[in-house]
Amino acid sequence: MENNIFQKIIANPLALGVGLVALIILMLQSVSIVGETDQAIITSYGQPKRIVNRYQPNENFGGTNAGLTFRIPFVEQIQYVDKRVLSVQMEPREVLSTDQLQVEVNAFARYRITKPLLMFTTVRNEETLNARLAETLGSSVRNELGRRSFTALLSAERGQVMSKINNELNREAQKYGASILDVRIKRADLPQGTALESAYRRMESAREQERATIQAEGLKEAQIIRADAIAEASRIYAESYGKDAQFYDFYRAMQSYRKTFLSKDAQTSIVMSSGNDYLRKFEQGR
């Protein structure tokens, strides 16, 4: 009986071809290959059943559960989820900084899907996840940079800014079964054209005001120091005069004579009478 059926199939090439096609379709629906860089979600009528080659921290390639996996034909479906580090790009946008500068910013983040089942139940696929993360990244960058000045992006404070954006984005990514590894700003520049020239003028004006303020404070401080020094000198002179008035008078006269008669720059001749009060110390020495 079986031999007769087999002979009939062989004798009928069309039936043989249909049988081979059906067998191939059955095999394709039953057997799938999960690569080392993939994790697979097996679903049945839209409901997740199991995960093959799930991501594990610090796993070694070659020692994972990658390879052939079997499923019930036409009942179970397979969806692949990337295990590798993925990236999400933020669309370039302008952000108004605290110093009223329009800054053109472009950023990106790197992430990995660590909980594929949570990703499947929340956003279903990687494309939707990437769109959600891009939207959150743009909002985080805009909100955080809007609290900073443009110069903060050029200083060591930039690291703190990126850390806050990373933490905020990671909190959102955890809701979808992903983990943020790094966030970086690709570009943070002033826009070209009239806006850039206007920004430069505002920055120049701000620096000029800052220079004037510092100069005024320096002059004020110098006047205070000079006044304190004069007061201190007057106090010392007064104390010296009170201790020995004659010696103080003699010392001051000698200082005056030195500056008047021994100065290298003195080119003027001085004519005085012998009884001039300025020469009294010379009269006393006779």
VOPAGU-2260 file (C-alpha; in pm, 1 decimal, decimal comma):
REM VOPAGU-2260
SITE   aa  ch    i         X         Y         Z
SITE  MET   A    0       0,0       0,0       0,0
SITE  GLU   A    1     274,1     240,5     102,0
SITE  ASN   A    2     481,2     133,6    -193,6
SITE  ASN   A    3     191,1     212,8    -424,3
SITE  ILE   A    4     156,9     566,0    -277,4
SITE  PHE   A    5     529,4     624,3    -307,1
SITE  GLN   A    6     531,6     501,8    -667,2
SITE  LYS   A    7     237,5     727,9    -750,4
SITE  ILE   A    8     418,5    1031,1    -604,3
SITE  ILE   A    9     732,5     950,8    -799,9
SITE  ALA   A   10     530,1     897,5   -1112,6
SITE  ASN   A   11     365,0    1239,3   -1066,8
SITE  PRO   A   12     633,9    1514,7   -1071,1
SITE  LEU   A   13     381,5    1783,7    -983,0
SITE  ALA   A   14     279,2    1607,8    -663,9
SITE  LEU   A   15     645,7    1552,6    -580,2
SITE  GLY   A   16     721,3    1922,1    -625,9
SITE  VAL   A   17     426,2    2026,2    -410,4
SITE  GLY   A   18     535,6    1784,9    -142,0
SITE  LEU   A   19     890,6    1918,2    -141,5
SITE  VAL   A   20     770,1    2277,6    -123,2
SITE  ALA   A   21     539,5    2189,3     166,5
SITE  LEU   A   22     825,6    2014,4     344,5
SITE  ILE   A   23    1054,8    2315,7     300,0
SITE  ILE   A   24     787,5    2553,9     430,2
SITE  LEU   A   25     729,3    2326,9     727,8
SITE  MET   A   26    1101,6    2325,3     805,7
SITE  LEU   A   27    1127,1    2702,7     771,5
SITE  GLN   A   28     839,1    2744,1    1011,2
SITE  SER   A   29     986,1    2494,1    1256,9
SITE  VAL   A   30    1357,4    2573,7    1266,5
SITE  SER   A   31    1528,1    2913,2    1310,6
SITE  ILE   A   32    1887,5    3018,0    1362,3
SITE  VAL   A   33    1964,2    3260,3    1644,2
SITE  GLY   A   34    2301,0    3430,9    1597,3
SITE  GLU   A   35    2552,2    3523,0    1866,4
SITE  THR   A   36    2456,2    3888,9    1836,7
SITE  ASP   A   37    2081,3    3825,8    1861,6
SITE  GLN   A   38    1828,7    3731,3    2124,0
SITE  ALA   A   39    1499,4    3586,2    2003,6
SITE  ILE   A   40    1147,7    3622,7    2142,8
SITE  ILE   A   41     916,1    3331,1    2064,6
SITE  THR   A   42     551,7    3438,9    2058,5
SITE  SER   A   43     223,4    3258,9    2006,4
SITE  TYR   A   44     -62,1    3466,0    1864,1
SITE  GLY   A   45     111,3    3783,1    1986,6
SITE  GLN   A   46     181,6    3656,3    2336,7
SITE  PRO   A   47     547,8    3601,1    2439,0
SITE  LYS   A   48     628,8    3242,4    2536,0
SITE  ARG   A   49    1005,1    3222,2    2583,5
SITE  ILE   A   50    1333,8    3397,2    2505,0
SITE  VAL   A   51    1626,8    3231,5    2331,9
SITE  ASN   A   52    1987,5    3345,1    2386,3
SITE  ARG   A   53    1891,2    3611,8    2637,3
SITE  TYR   A   54    2151,7    3881,4    2710,1
SITE  GLN   A   55    2370,5    3806,7    3010,9
SITE  PRO   A   56    2627,9    4050,9    3153,6
SITE  ASN   A   57    2991,9    3955,3    3090,7
SITE  GLU   A   58    2896,9    3660,8    2868,1
SITE  ASN   A   59    3154,8    3513,1    2632,1
SITE  PHE   A   60    3078,4    3474,0    2264,2
SITE  GLY   A   61    3081,5    3107,5    2173,1
SITE  GLY   A   62    2943,1    3008,2    2509,4
SITE  THR   A   63    2591,3    3144,1    2466,4
SITE  ASN   A   64    2267,0    2970,7    2370,0
SITE  ALA   A   65    2291,7    3082,8    2008,9
SITE  GLY   A   66    2222,9    2830,5    1733,6
SITE  LEU   A   67    1920,7    2633,9    1614,9
SITE  THR   A   68    1588,8    2679,2    1789,9
SITE  PHE   A   69    1263,8    2493,6    1722,2
SITE  ARG   A   70     905,9    2620,0    1735,1
SITE  ILE   A   71     559,2    2498,7    1647,3
SITE  PRO   A   72     488,6    2570,4    1279,3
SITE  PHE   A   73     226,0    2839,2    1204,8
SITE  VAL   A   74     153,4    2872,5    1578,4
SITE  GLU   A   75     472,5    3024,3    1716,7
SITE  GLN   A   76     652,0    3322,1    1561,5
SITE  ILE   A   77    1002,3    3452,0    1621,9
SITE  GLN   A   78    1123,0    3811,5    1663,7
SITE  TYR   A   79    1492,0    3894,5    1677,8
SITE  VAL   A   80    1632,7    4157,8    1915,5
SITE  ASP   A   81    1987,9    4286,9    1880,6
SITE  LYS   A   82    2223,7    4212,1    2170,1
SITE  ARG   A   83    2492,9    4452,7    2053,8
SITE  VAL   A   84    2550,5    4811,4    2160,9
SITE  LEU   A   85    2310,8    5032,9    1965,6
SITE  SER   A   86    2310,2    5407,9    1908,1
SITE  VAL   A   87    2040,2    5670,8    1896,5
SITE  GLN   A   88    2087,3    6008,0    1727,7
SITE  MET   A   89    1923,0    6331,6    1833,4
SITE  GLU   A   90    1803,6    6562,1    1558,7
SITE  PRO   A   91    2002,6    6891,7    1560,0
SITE  ARG   A   92    1811,5    7162,3    1739,0
SITE  GLU   A   93    1866,5    7509,1    1882,9
SITE  VAL   A   94    1874,4    7563,2    2258,8
SITE  LEU   A   95    1855,2    7900,5    2434,8
SITE  SER   A   96    2125,1    7918,4    2703,3
SITE  THR   A   97    2107,1    8129,0    3020,1
SITE  ASP   A   98    2326,0    8396,4    2859,6
SITE  GLN   A   99    2062,6    8435,9    2585,7
SITE  LEU   A  100    2258,2    8257,6    2311,3
SITE  GLN   A  101    2097,2    8030,8    2054,7
SITE  VAL   A  102    2319,2    7720,4    2063,4
SITE  GLU   A  103    2288,7    7457,2    1790,1
SITE  VAL   A  104    2323,0    7117,4    1958,1
SITE  ASN   A  105    2352,5    6763,8    1825,0
SITE  ALA   A  106    2397,5    6462,4    2055,6
SITE  PHE   A  107    2391,4    6083,3    2050,7
SITE  ALA   A  108    2360,2    5800,3    2303,2
SITE  ARG   A  109    2469,1    5436,8    2311,6
SITE  TYR   A  110    2249,9    5174,4    2470,4
SITE  ARG   A  111    2185,2    4800,6    2490,7
SITE  ILE   A  112    1858,8    4608,0    2520,6
SITE  THR   A  113    1902,3    4404,8    2839,0
SITE  LYS   A  114    1540,5    4299,5    2894,8
SITE  PRO   A  115    1393,2    4197,2    2558,4
SITE  LEU   A  116    1064,1    4077,8    2708,6
SITE  LEU   A  117    1000,5    4417,4    2870,4
SITE  MET   A  118    1091,3    4586,8    2543,7
SITE  PHE   A  119     844,1    4365,6    2356,0
SITE  THR   A  120     556,6    4426,0    2598,7
SITE  THR   A  121     606,4    4805,0    2607,0
SITE  VAL   A  122     717,5    4919,3    2261,1
SITE  ARG   A  123     713,4    4590,6    2060,1
SITE  ASN   A  124    1022,9    4654,5    1844,1
SITE  GLU   A  125    1359,7    4828,0    1824,3
SITE  GLU   A  126    1242,5    5099,9    1584,6
SITE  THR   A  127     982,5    5228,5    1830,3
SITE  LEU   A  128    1231,0    5205,3    2116,6
SITE  ASN   A  129    1486,5    5406,1    1921,1
SITE  ALA   A  130    1227,3    5675,1    1844,1
SITE  ARG   A  131    1126,1    5700,4    2212,2
SITE  LEU   A  132    1486,5    5731,2    2325,2
SITE  ALA   A  133    1563,4    5993,2    2059,3
SITE  GLU   A  134    1269,8    6201,4    2177,1
SITE  THR   A  135    1373,8    6171,3    2542,0
SITE  LEU   A  136    1735,8    6251,0    2456,0
SITE  GLY   A  137    1632,7    6568,5    2277,5
SITE  SER   A  138    1415,7    6681,2    2569,2
SITE  SER   A  139    1688,0    6605,8    2825,6
SITE  VAL   A  140    1953,6    6793,0    2629,6
SITE  ARG   A  141    1726,6    7093,3    2575,6
SITE  ASN   A  142    1618,9    7111,4    2941,9
SITE  GLU   A  143    1967,3    7066,2    3085,9
SITE  LEU   A  144    2150,9    7300,6    2850,3
SITE  GLY   A  145    1875,9    7558,7    2893,1
SITE  ARG   A  146    1988,4    7590,3    3256,7
SITE  ARG   A  147    2351,8    7655,8    3161,9
SITE  SER   A  148    2553,9    7925,0    2991,0
SITE  PHE   A  149    2730,3    7865,6    2661,5
SITE  THR   A  150    3071,2    7888,3    2829,7
SITE  ALA   A  151    2973,1    7600,2    3061,4
SITE  LEU   A  152    2975,0    7368,9    2758,8
SITE  LEU   A  153    3339,0    7462,2    2695,6
SITE  SER   A  154    3459,1    7399,8    3051,2
SITE  ALA   A  155    3492,5    7107,4    3291,9
SITE  GLU   A  156    3127,5    7159,8    3384,3
SITE  ARG   A  157    3037,2    6987,5    3057,9
SITE  GLY   A  158    3109,7    6648,5    3220,0
SITE  GLN   A  159    2852,9    6715,6    3492,3
SITE  VAL   A  160    2598,3    6817,9    3229,8
SITE  MET   A  161    2648,8    6493,4    3036,4
SITE  SER   A  162    2622,7    6287,8    3355,7
SITE  LYS   A  163    2283,7    6440,3    3440,0
SITE  ILE   A  164    2155,8    6384,5    3086,1
SITE  ASN   A  165    2280,2    6024,5    3100,6
SITE  ASN   A  166    2098,2    5956,5    3428,8
SITE  GLU   A  167    1773,0    6110,8    3307,8
SITE  LEU   A  168    1781,7    5919,0    2979,6
SITE  ASN   A  169    1868,4    5593,6    3157,1
SITE  ARG   A  170    1565,8    5627,1    3386,0
SITE  GLU   A  171    1344,9    5647,7    3079,2
SITE  ALA   A  172    1526,6    5364,9    2898,8
SITE  GLN   A  173    1480,8    5129,9    3195,1
SITE  LYS   A  174    1106,3    5148,8    3138,9
SITE  TYR   A  175    1156,5    4983,2    2799,5
SITE  GLY   A  176    1412,1    4720,6    2899,9
SITE  ALA   A  177    1718,6    4912,0    2778,5
SITE  SER   A  178    2028,1    5042,9    2955,4
SITE  ILE   A  179    2212,7    5362,3    2856,6
SITE  LEU   A  180    2588,8    5317,7    2833,2
SITE  ASP   A  181    2701,4    5664,7    2728,6
SITE  VAL   A  182    2574,4    6004,0    2612,6
SITE  ARG   A  183    2786,3    6250,1    2417,7
SITE  ILE   A  184    2735,9    6589,6    2254,1
SITE  LYS   A  185    2861,6    6578,6    1896,2
SITE  ARG   A  186    2823,5    6948,0    1836,9
SITE  ALA   A  187    2743,8    7258,3    2041,5
SITE  ASP   A  188    2806,7    7567,0    1828,5
SITE  LEU   A  189    2659,2    7904,9    1766,1
SITE  PRO   A  190    2453,0    7913,0    1444,2
SITE  GLN   A  191    2613,7    8063,5    1134,6
SITE  GLY   A  192    2509,7    8396,5     980,7
SITE  THR   A  193    2350,5    8701,6    1140,2
SITE  ALA   A  194    2263,3    8513,2    1457,5
SITE  LEU   A  195    2628,3    8419,9    1509,0
SITE  GLU   A  196    2749,3    8777,5    1456,6
SITE  SER   A  197    2484,3    8905,7    1695,9
SITE  ALA   A  198    2592,6    8648,9    1954,4
SITE  TYR   A  199    2954,3    8758,5    1918,0
SITE  ARG   A  200    2855,3    9121,3    1973,2
SITE  ARG   A  201    2659,0    9029,2    2285,9
SITE  MET   A  202    2951,8    8826,5    2415,4
SITE  GLU   A  203    3192,7    9113,9    2342,6
SITE  SER   A  204    2964,2    9360,7    2521,2
SITE  ALA   A  205    2930,4    9127,1    2819,7
SITE  ARG   A  206    3309,1    9084,6    2843,0
SITE  GLU   A  207    3355,8    9462,9    2816,9
SITE  GLN   A  208    3110,8    9519,7    3102,1
SITE  GLU   A  209    3289,7    9255,2    3304,6
SITE  ARG   A  210    3626,4    9424,6    3233,7
SITE  ALA   A  211    3490,6    9764,1    3340,6
SITE  THR   A  212    3349,4    9615,9    3661,9
SITE  ILE   A  213    3678,8    9445,2    3747,6
SITE  GLN   A  214    3874,3    9763,3    3670,7
SITE  ALA   A  215    3644,1    9974,0    3889,0
SITE  GLU   A  216    3675,2    9726,6    4175,1
SITE  GLY   A  217    4055,1    9727,2    4132,7
SITE  LEU   A  218    4071,3   10108,0    4143,2
SITE  LYS   A  219    3851,0   10114,1    4449,4
SITE  GLU   A  220    4066,0    9856,9    4623,8
SITE  ALA   A  221    4383,6   10047,6    4525,9
SITE  GLN   A  222    4243,4   10370,6    4673,9
SITE  ILE   A  223    4157,1   10191,9    4994,9
SITE  ILE   A  224    4506,6   10040,8    5018,2
SITE  ARG   A  225    4667,7   10377,5    4942,0
SITE  ALA   A  226    4457,4   10554,1    5203,7
SITE  ASP   A  227    4539,5   10289,6    5462,5
SITE  ALA   A  228    4911,1   10322,1    5381,1
SITE  ILE   A  229    4901,2   10701,4    5413,5
SITE  ALA   A  230    4717,1   10673,7    5742,5
SITE  GLU   A  231    4967,8   10419,2    5869,8
SITE  ALA   A  232    5260,7   10639,7    5762,2
SITE  SER   A  233    5105,6   10940,0    5934,3
SITE  ARG   A  234    5059,8   10736,5    6248,8
SITE  ILE   A  235    5423,7   10624,8    6243,1
SITE  TYR   A  236    5544,2   10980,3    6178,0
SITE  ALA   A  237    5330,8   11109,0    6464,3
SITE  GLU   A  238    5464,2   10844,2    6701,9
SITE  SER   A  239    5822,6   10919,0    6596,2
SITE  TYR   A  240    5775,7   11293,7    6644,1
SITE  GLY   A  241    5627,9   11236,7    6987,2
SITE  LYS   A  242    5924,5   11027,3    7103,6
SITE  ASP   A  243    6203,3   11269,3    6991,5
SITE  ALA   A  244    6089,0   11588,3    6820,8
SITE  GLN   A  245    6441,0   11721,3    6756,9
SITE  PHE   A  246    6567,8   11400,0    6599,9
SITE  TYR   A  247    6251,6   11370,7    6390,2
SITE  ASP   A  248    6299,7   11728,5    6266,0
SITE  PHE   A  249    6665,9   11659,0    6183,8
SITE  TYR   A  250    6584,8   11332,7    6004,2
SITE  ARG   A  251    6317,0   11494,3    5789,0
SITE  ALA   A  252    6552,7   11781,7    5700,6
SITE  MET   A  253    6824,4   11535,5    5590,8
SITE  GLN   A  254    6576,2   11352,9    5370,5
SITE  SER   A  255    6476,2   11681,1    5207,6
SITE  TYR   A  256    6840,7   11782,8    5148,3
SITE  ARG   A  257    6919,1   11444,8    4988,1
SITE  LYS   A  258    6629,0   11467,8    4744,0
SITE  THR   A  259    6705,7   11829,9    4662,8
SITE  PHE   A  260    7083,3   11840,5    4626,9
SITE  LEU   A  261    7184,9   11479,3    4550,3
SITE  SER   A  262    6920,7   11387,3    4295,3
SITE  LYS   A  263    7068,0   11275,8    3960,9
SITE  ASP   A  264    6784,8   11443,8    3774,5
SITE  ALA   A  265    6822,3   11777,2    3950,9
SITE  GLN   A  266    6936,3   12029,6    3685,5
SITE  THR   A  267    6793,7   12344,9    3844,8
SITE  SER   A  268    7013,2   12590,8    4038,0
SITE  ILE   A  269    6879,5   12713,7    4371,2
SITE  VAL   A  270    6976,1   13054,1    4509,1
SITE  MET   A  271    6906,6   13118,2    4877,9
SITE  SER   A  272    7020,4   13368,7    5133,8
SITE  SER   A  273    7239,8   13250,5    5418,9
SITE  GLY   A  274    6959,2   13317,0    5663,6
SITE  ASN   A  275    6699,4   13106,3    5481,9
SITE  ASP   A  276    6504,6   12886,9    5717,5
SITE  TYR   A  277    6548,6   12586,5    5483,4
SITE  LEU   A  278    6924,5   12590,5    5556,0
SITE  ARG   A  279    6889,6   12613,2    5930,6
SITE  LYS   A  280    7051,9   12270,3    5987,7
SITE  PHE   A  281    7363,4   12391,2    5807,7
SITE  GLU   A  282    7366,4   12702,7    6025,0
SITE  GLN   A  283    7336,8   12489,8    6337,7
SITE  GLY   A  284    7635,3   12279,0    6235,2
SITE  ARG   A  285    7878,7   12572,2    6228,2
